Amino acid sequence: MVTEQEILDKLKSVLEKSFEIDPSRIKPETRLYEDLDIDSIDAVDLLVELKPFIGNKSISAAEFKTVRTVGDLTKTLEQIINR
């Protein structure tokens, strides 16, 4: 069972490494598009980077449509990983 904190830590690591975003800016309430300038292409890249962490599970477009903040993404990933 993966916790939200473990997922948040992984997100911070990926966002820092792949998008050069300062981890101190990444909080649950941080908006992906407005605050971090993550566009739709970046979102796809982010999911590709997270694939090893997620394993053989996938995120549907419908699940990702509701994601607006880092916290939304963390909760969505937790639900997918812990299915």
Order of alpha helices (4+ residues) and beta strands (2+ residues): alpha-alpha-alpha-alpha-alpha
